[in-house]
């Protein structure tokens, strides 16, 4: 009889232990489920807040376009707004649980706000200049009865000032070098060993240049003056003409010094002689370098 009681106690103890384990497991699962719900809710809130901020940024660009009359600046504002809208669309479709991409979109937002600050300063500067010119125009008109001559003079001064600002804001390339590489990416001075041509240079610091996305073009001109191209459809505008380019690269320029390289993959016969590389950005030639290829 005593032996039977001992077995009962053992089974009771086992049942109690299993009950405790089951209760603990149930609590852990409940706790983890609660944490996951809280995490998803927090992620949704972060995504909603980020969505609102992108909407605000897009609306600000829309508002700025209504306050300026400079076609070039309006085009740049529209370009930046389109970039914001593309990221808005990506944010709309990205899952709330994709914390990595959401964090990347938050960093993108900070960069876009920095670029916007540059546009705000430029717009303020242009508005102040326009106010100044308007005030001067009213003063001169009030003092003199030669309105036509005064307007013509101010127009010429404004054109010169605009030209000066444009020249100062042009990008400039320095430390230009051309390197021939073989298939193992080692330098070579032989034409038949050249697999690709690297054009290496630095976009110089320019605090007056408008920051943002820039397309840098290179033209490699052969000794017979023909241009190396992959397709005759690869053109850009220079001095009101469409001209071919060899290769291009897009960069995000902030006004600081920007070292970079652009490559040409050799797929054609290269004749020996002197070649010329021209570098272009924003419709301007910003650098030039000659180099020779020997047999």
C-alpha positions in Angstrom: 0.0 0.0 0.0 2.9 2.3 0.9 4.5 1.6 -2.4 1.3 2.6 -4.3 1.2 5.9 -2.4 4.8 6.6 -3.4 4.0 6.1 -7.1 1.0 8.5 -6.7 3.3 11.1 -5.2 5.7 10.7 -8.1 3.0 11.1 -10.7 1.6 14.1 -8.9 5.1 15.7 -8.8 5.6 14.9 -12.5 2.2 16.4 -13.3 3.1 19.6 -11.3 6.4 19.9 -13.1 4.8 19.5 -16.5 2.1 22.0 -15.5 4.9 24.5 -14.5 6.8 23.9 -17.8 3.6 24.3 -19.8 2.7 27.5 -18.0 6.2 28.9 -18.5 6.2 28.0 -22.2 2.8 29.6 -22.7 4.0 32.8 -20.9 7.2 32.9 -23.0 5.2 32.5 -26.2 2.7 35.2 -25.1 5.6 37.5 -24.2 7.4 37.0 -27.5 4.1 37.5 -29.4 3.5 40.7 -27.5 7.0 42.0 -28.2 6.6 41.2 -31.9 3.3 43.1 -32.0 5.0 46.1 -30.3 7.9 45.9 -32.7 5.6 45.9 -35.7 3.5 48.7 -34.3 6.7 50.8 -33.7 8.0 50.0 -37.2 4.6 51.1 -38.6 4.8 54.4 -36.7 8.3 55.0 -37.9 7.3 54.3 -41.5 4.2 56.6 -41.2 6.4 59.4 -39.7 9.0 59.0 -42.4 6.2 59.0 -45.0 4.9 62.3 -43.6 8.4 63.8 -43.7 8.9 62.8 -47.4 5.4 64.3 -48.2 6.5 67.5 -46.5 9.7 67.6 -48.4 7.9 67.0 -51.7 5.4 69.8 -50.9 8.2 72.2 -50.0 9.8 71.6 -53.5 6.4 72.2 -55.1 6.1 75.5 -53.1 9.6 76.6 -54.1 8.8 76.1 -57.8 6.0 78.7 -57.4 8.3 81.3 -56.0 11.1 81.3 -58.6 11.1 82.3 -62.3 14.5 80.9 -63.2 13.8 78.1 -65.7 17.1 76.3 -64.9 16.5 76.4 -61.2 12.9 75.2 -61.7 14.2 72.2 -63.7 16.6 71.3 -60.9 13.9 71.7 -58.3 11.7 69.4 -60.4 14.5 66.9 -60.7 15.0 66.8 -56.9 11.3 66.6 -56.3 11.1 63.6 -58.7 13.9 61.9 -56.7 11.9 62.5 -53.5 8.8 61.1 -55.1 10.6 57.9 -56.2 11.8 57.3 -52.7 8.2 58.0 -51.5 6.9 55.3 -53.7 9.6 52.9 -52.5 8.8 53.7 -48.9 5.1 53.0 -49.6 5.9 49.5 -50.9 8.7 48.6 -48.4 7.6 46.3 -45.6 7.6 47.7 -42.1 9.7 44.8 -40.9 12.5 45.8 -43.3 14.3 47.9 -40.8 17.5 48.1 -42.8 15.9 49.7 -45.9 13.8 52.0 -43.7 17.0 53.2 -42.0 18.6 53.8 -45.4 15.6 55.8 -46.5 15.9 57.9 -43.3 19.6 58.6 -44.2 18.5 59.5 -47.8 16.0 62.0 -46.3 18.8 63.7 -44.4 20.8 64.0 -47.6 17.8 65.4 -49.5 17.2 68.0 -46.7 20.9 69.1 -47.0 20.5 69.5 -50.7 17.3 71.5 -50.2 19.1 73.9 -47.8 21.4 74.7 -50.7 18.4 75.5 -52.9 16.8 77.6 -50.1 20.0 79.7 -49.9 20.2 80.1 -53.6 16.5 81.1 -53.9 17.0 83.6 -51.0 20.0 85.0 -52.7 18.2 85.4 -56.0 15.2 87.0 -54.3 17.4 89.5 -52.5 19.2 90.3 -55.8 15.8 90.8 -57.5 14.6 93.0 -54.7 17.8 95.0 -54.9 17.6 95.4 -58.6 13.9 96.4 -58.4 14.7 99.0 -55.7 17.5 100.4 -57.8 15.3 100.5 -60.8 12.6 102.5 -58.9 15.2 104.9 -57.5 16.8 105.6 -60.9 13.4 106.0 -62.6 12.3 108.5 -60.0 15.5 110.6 -60.3 15.9 110.5 -64.0 13.5 110.6 -66.9 15.5 108.1 -69.0 13.7 104.8 -68.2 14.6 103.0 -71.4 18.3 103.7 -71.0 18.2 102.7 -67.3 16.4 99.4 -67.9 18.9 98.6 -70.6 21.9 99.3 -68.3 20.4 97.3 -65.5 19.8 94.4 -67.9 23.4 94.4 -69.0 24.6 94.5 -65.4 22.3 91.6 -64.5 23.5 89.6 -67.5 27.1 90.2 -66.5 26.4 89.2 -62.9 24.6 86.1 -64.0 27.5 85.2 -66.2 29.9 85.8 -63.4 27.9 83.6 -61.0 27.6 80.8 -63.6 31.3 80.9 -64.3 32.1 80.7 -60.6 29.7 77.8 -60.1 31.1 75.7 -62.9 32.8 72.5 -61.9 36.5 72.0 -62.5 38.5 68.8 -62.9 42.2 68.5 -61.8 44.9 65.8 -61.3 43.7 64.2 -64.5 45.6 61.0 -65.4 44.9 58.2 -68.0 45.9 54.7 -67.1 45.8 51.7 -69.5 45.0 48.4 -67.7 45.3 44.8 -68.9 42.8 42.0 -68.2 44.4 41.6 -64.7 43.8 45.3 -64.0 47.5 46.0 -64.0 49.0 48.9 -65.8 50.4 48.4 -69.3 51.9 50.6 -72.0 51.2 48.2 -74.8 48.2 48.7 -77.1 47.6 45.0 -77.7 47.6 44.3 -73.9 45.2 47.1 -73.1 41.8 45.8 -71.9 40.4 49.0 -70.5 41.3 52.7 -70.1 40.9 54.4 -66.8 40.4 58.2 -66.7 41.2 59.2 -63.1 40.6 62.8 -61.8 39.3 65.0 -59.0 36.2 67.2 -59.1 37.5 70.2 -57.2 35.7 71.8 -54.2 33.3 74.5 -55.2 31.0 76.0 -52.6 29.2 78.1 -55.2 28.2 75.1 -57.3 24.7 73.8 -57.0 24.8 70.5 -55.1 23.0 67.4 -56.3 23.1 64.6 -58.8 25.6 65.3 -61.6 26.4 63.4 -64.8 30.1 63.4 -65.7 30.9 62.6 -69.4 34.2 61.7 -71.0 35.1 61.8 -74.7 38.1 59.8 -75.8 39.3 61.1 -79.2 41.6 58.9 -81.3 44.6 60.2 -83.3 42.4 60.4 -86.4 40.0 62.7 -84.4 37.2 60.1 -84.3 35.6 59.5 -80.9 35.5 56.2 -79.1 31.8 55.3 -78.7 29.7 52.3 -77.9 26.7 53.8 -79.7 26.2 56.8 -81.8 23.0 57.4 -79.8 25.1 58.3 -76.8 25.0 62.1 -76.9 24.8 65.1 -74.7 24.4 68.8 -75.2 27.5 71.0 -75.5 27.5 74.6 -76.8 24.0 74.1 -78.2 25.0 70.9 -80.2 24.5 67.2 -79.6 27.9 65.5 -79.4 28.9 61.9 -78.7 30.5 60.8 -75.5 32.5 57.7 -74.7 31.4 57.0 -71.2 29.5 58.6 -68.3 29.1 58.3 -64.5 26.5 59.8 -62.2 27.6 61.2 -58.8 26.0 63.0 -55.9 28.0 66.3 -55.7 27.9 68.2 -52.4 30.4 71.0 -53.2 33.3 69.1 -51.6 36.3 67.6 -53.5 35.3 64.4 -55.2 37.9 61.9 -56.5 36.6 59.6 -59.2 37.4 57.4 -62.2 35.5 56.6 -65.4 36.4 53.5 -67.5 36.4 52.7 -71.2 36.2 49.0 -72.0 38.4 48.3 -75.1 36.5 46.3 -77.7 37.9 47.8 -80.9 41.3 48.2 -82.6 43.4 51.0 -81.0 45.8 52.7 -83.3 49.1 54.0 -81.9 49.5 57.8 -81.5 48.2 60.6 -79.3 44.8 60.4 -77.8 42.8 63.2 -76.1 40.4 63.0 -73.2 37.8 65.7 -72.6 35.7 65.8 -69.4 32.3 67.5 -69.3 29.7 68.3 -66.6 26.6 70.5 -66.6 27.2 71.3 -70.3 30.7 72.6 -69.7 34.1 71.2 -70.5 35.8 70.9 -67.1 39.1 69.2 -68.0 41.3 67.9 -70.7 44.2 65.4 -71.0 46.3 64.0 -73.8 48.1 60.6 -73.7 50.0 58.3 -76.1 49.6 54.7 -76.9 52.5 52.8 -78.4 52.7 49.4 -80.1 
